Structure formats: C-alpha cells, structure tokens
Amino acid sequence: MQCIREDRDIKYLHHPPINHCSLNFIDPAFERQYRSQLSADDQDTVRSLARPRFSTFSDLVVSLTFLVMISICCFLGFTLQTPWMVFVFLAFILEFLLLSPALLDVCFGSSLSPTLRRLVVFFSNWYTRHIFGAIVASLPAVAVYSNFSCHMFETVTGSHLFYCILLLTSLVHFCNFTMLNSLMKSVLASVAGLVLLVFLVTDVCHFTRGVSLADDAAFITAASTLVGNTTTVGPTARAMLSGNEQLRYEIILNVVLLLFLIWFLNREFEISYRLSLHGNMQAQKDRENMQMEKEQADWLLHNIIPEHVSNILKKTSKYCENHKEVGVLFAKVINYDDFYDESFEGGREYLRVLNELMGDFEDLFDIPRYKDVEKIKTIGSCLMASSGLNPETRKRNKDPNAHLYHLMDFASDLLKKLEQFNAEIFNFDFEMAIGYNFGDVTSGVIGTTKLLYDIWGDTVNISSRMYSTGLAGKIQVTEDTANKLSEKFEFEYRGQIFVKGKGDMKTYILAKKKDGATWD
Ligand SMILES: Nc1ncnc2c1ncn2[C@@H]1O[C@H](COP(=O)(O)OP(=O)(O)OP(=O)(O)O)[C@@H](O)[C@H]1O
C-alpha cells in the first residue's frame, strides 16, 4: 500500500484516464486490454467475485429473476396472448442458453473442455457480449410490450396503470449488465421509454377516453356502478376523468425522470466498473514491477553475499559464523601481469580479456553439481572460492566430504577452462597456479553499507600460501588435505616448502582423480 501511495501513477484514482463522453480509456492500448480482460479470462486463477466471469454470471441471474417476476406479473395481470407466450418461451430459452456456459465458466474455469471454453470465449467476446447483452437487457421490456392491447386502456379497472408500472419497472432492468457499454443500455432504455411516451402523449389508446366521450353510455353506466349514485354520475365521472388525465401526466413525468436516472446510473456504474478493473490492472502491473525490482535486488545481493547469508542478514543485520572442515581455494593467473600493458589503450583491452576469463570461470558456479562451491571474491587475477559454507546444502550431501571433493573437481575444471581459453584467444598463453586447503574458517559480513562477505582463519592463509608457492598448471595441497581427499584423488608428493609463519610444510600436487571415484 505504501508503495502504491508513493507511486506517481496514483493520479489515476483521482483523474480516471477515460474519455468523459464515450467512457472509453484514453489510451487505446489500455482500452483493448480492458476489453480483452472482459472476455473469458482462462488465465485467471484467482477466485474472486470481482472477476468478470462472476459479474457475467450474477448479471444473468439477476436478468433471469427479473424476467420471471415480470412474466408472473403479466400472467396474473393480463389476458394471455399468443405473441406474449411465444415471446416468453423464446426469452427463457435464450436466458438458459447464456446462463449455462456462464455457470460452467464460474464452476470449472480454466479446466473447461476446449469446446466449452470456445463457446464461453465466443459469448464473452466484446461484440457478441454486447449483441446478446442488448437482447437480454431488453427482454423484460419487450415481454411487457408484447402484452400490449388498447383494450386495457379502455376500461376503468386500473390495468392500464398496472401496465405502465410494469413497463417502468422493466425499464430499470436496463441498469443491469454493468460490463456493457452504458450508452448502448441507456439508448435502449430510452427507446423502450419513448414508445410508452408516444402512447401517452398521442393518447392513441384513449387513456383519457372519458373526457372526449363523457356521454358514452357504457362509461357512465360503469362509472355509476362504481360510484353507486346515478344522480352524481356526471360530476364524479368528470372528476375521475380529470384524475385519469392527471395520472397520464404523472406517468409521462415518471418515464422522463426514470430515463434520466437510468442514464445517470448506467454512466456511474460503467465508470466505477472501469475504474475498479483499471485499478486491478494497475495494481497487478505495480505488483509485477515490485516483484521484478525485488528479484533484481535479490540477484544483486546474492552476487555480493551468498543466499543463505543474505537470508540471515534480512532478519538479524549481523552475520558471523564458524565452520568446520571447509575447503578453500585460490586460483591465480600467474603470468597475467606479464601480458598487461598499460600503454595500450590504458590497459583496457587486457582488463576486458581478464573479465572474459573470469566470466568463463564463474560459469562453473552455475553447474548444479558445484552447488557447495561458493565464490568468495576475485583479487586481481586471482579467484578465491570455498566449499561447505552453507550448512543446509552440506547436510543434504550423502558423503560428509562431498563438498571437499567437489571443490577439487572445480579446481581441475578451472585448469581445463583456462586451457580452452588459451586455445580460443590468439596471442595469450595464461598459466594458473592453484592452492587448496581445508580446515576451520570463520565467515562474516563486514560493514553496514557496502557489505563485504569474506572468510578468515589459518586455513585461508595456508591455502593462499599453497598457490603463491605453487606450480603453473598444478593444484598444490597440504599434507592433511592430500590425506583427506586420498580416497577419491591421487596426489604426488612435491617436497618441503617454506611457509611464512608456519615453517617448512610438506606439500602435494594433484595427480588425478581416481578411476570411477563418485560421491553423489
Ligand atoms: N580473506 C582473505 N582474502 C584474501 N586473502 C587472504 C585472506 N586471508 C588471508 N589471505 C592471504 O593469505 C596470505 C597469508 O596471510 P597471513 O596472515 O598468514 O600473512 P601475512 O603476513 O598477512 O601475509 P603477507 O606476508 O602475504 O602480507 C596473505 O597473503 C593474505 O593476503
């Protein structure tokens, strides 16, 4: 919510981007997206009553209920006529024809069979939706009109008033179907209302029949029966007739006011429906953007700090951990400085070559079997890596030394990569010395702003010494390391090497991986 509040696009809530006349979105692309959203959204997995498929279904249920009520009223209030019965029969068939796919869509959604889905998509398409919507919205009004007969206006039984009220009620149904274009619904309502207005204004059925036929014997008889006193028939009948006249004007006024109300409501409904969908679409877009930004931030963070460490940092803001029997590797391109020439383009070309080489090395970290191997950093032309720092992935290994074996395999692959690189890049013949050691280390993150993940300890120092005193194209290890890995790898004794701070140390050079050695 905070994010949306800060969003500059928040203005869409106050200044809806819609055309004030047509109510279409100003941006044609957005209008297309809105219309396609209304069509059967099979990708829609969220079950919400605000989704178009639920709105369509509820609109159709309301429409069917409305038609049932109007039909019952017509059935009870008027003499049954064949055109009416035929029409109502066809109207119900159409309602069920439209309601069935909508119901299936609501119940089964994207798991509908392809044929049914095609049918649902056909009905929910923008234009078909409007054609069928216009027909269904007009059904109650047409059902009332199909009962029309001037006969009901010629009696004083009140059926003409009932008819007008029923017709007014049927006009309200043009406010249903919120997803349809409001202009279309309002025009249809106006046409239906205008027909009644024409009847009333032109008085074709003699709504005010008594005024012009005051001396009509039948009418006087009827009026006298109603009033029960023949002597006062003349004035009473006139009073009634003037009442009829007044009623006519009242109904005309009601029709006009109702039409205004329908225009207003339809417009408001469409604006709010469009805005709610627009808000949803905008929120979805914002969510996707936020997700993308979060993924980018995570990606950046994981490039600086291993994933398991960054997960801890999100909760505690400090990280420091001791690890037992971790593998540490230093791989240095020992003759990079011999090639580097700052006088040529300020050394840019050589840095590009180094970058490419490191890129090739880093591709190895993406190989799934090196999941235990973590890049620590590059120091100039030296790559530092370690294995077994993630307790979770380490726990999943069948062999407790698997991460150490993996790191040794990784070191061998680094040498192969360099060989490949030398073969591909003309004029360069890089050589690499690799130092490997295992033991206890402490890992931690230094700093609160520009974080730096690193490992420290004697194990690291000795590993560094292994490469600095190592041989080109070889992997040098300590005696302990050679013993630890001897089950899977063969080593050759190199001799005693002087290590600063440690004195003379026996070192070994990797000969090869033992035939058939596996550990996964
Ligand atoms: N976290 C680390 N990252 C990079 N290199 C490291 C790290 N820890 C130790 N080293 C390297 O290991 C080598 C051995 O370190 P040690 O502390 O034993 O001696 P030193 O006196 O600091 O080393 P030097 O004489 O090379 O400066 C050093 O060259 C140091 O750069």
The ligand as an ORCA input file, in Angstrom:
! r2SCAN-3c Opt
* xyz 0 1
  N      40.210    -13.394      3.470
  C      41.293    -13.343      2.719
  N      41.223    -12.900      1.467
  C      42.286    -12.835      0.679
  N      43.499    -13.212      1.027
  C      43.657    -13.644      2.275
  C      42.548    -13.739      3.198
  N      43.015    -14.222      4.366
  C      44.316    -14.408      4.185
  N      44.684    -14.061      2.953
  C      46.020    -14.116      2.370
  O      46.723    -15.170      2.937
  C      48.063    -14.826      2.984
  C      48.612    -15.273      4.308
  O      48.204    -14.429      5.311
  P      48.948    -14.320      6.719
  O      48.029    -13.565      7.611
  O      49.404    -15.651      7.129
  O      50.277    -13.487      6.469
  P      50.548    -12.016      6.183
  O      51.730    -11.627      6.889
  O      49.328    -11.235      6.391
  O      50.830    -12.201      4.641
  P      51.708    -11.374      3.684
  O      53.085    -11.527      4.217
  O      51.490    -12.029      2.347
  O      51.217     -9.994      3.759
  C      48.193    -13.342      2.806
  O      48.853    -13.071      1.601
  C      46.789    -12.865      2.745
  O      46.626    -11.915      1.725
*
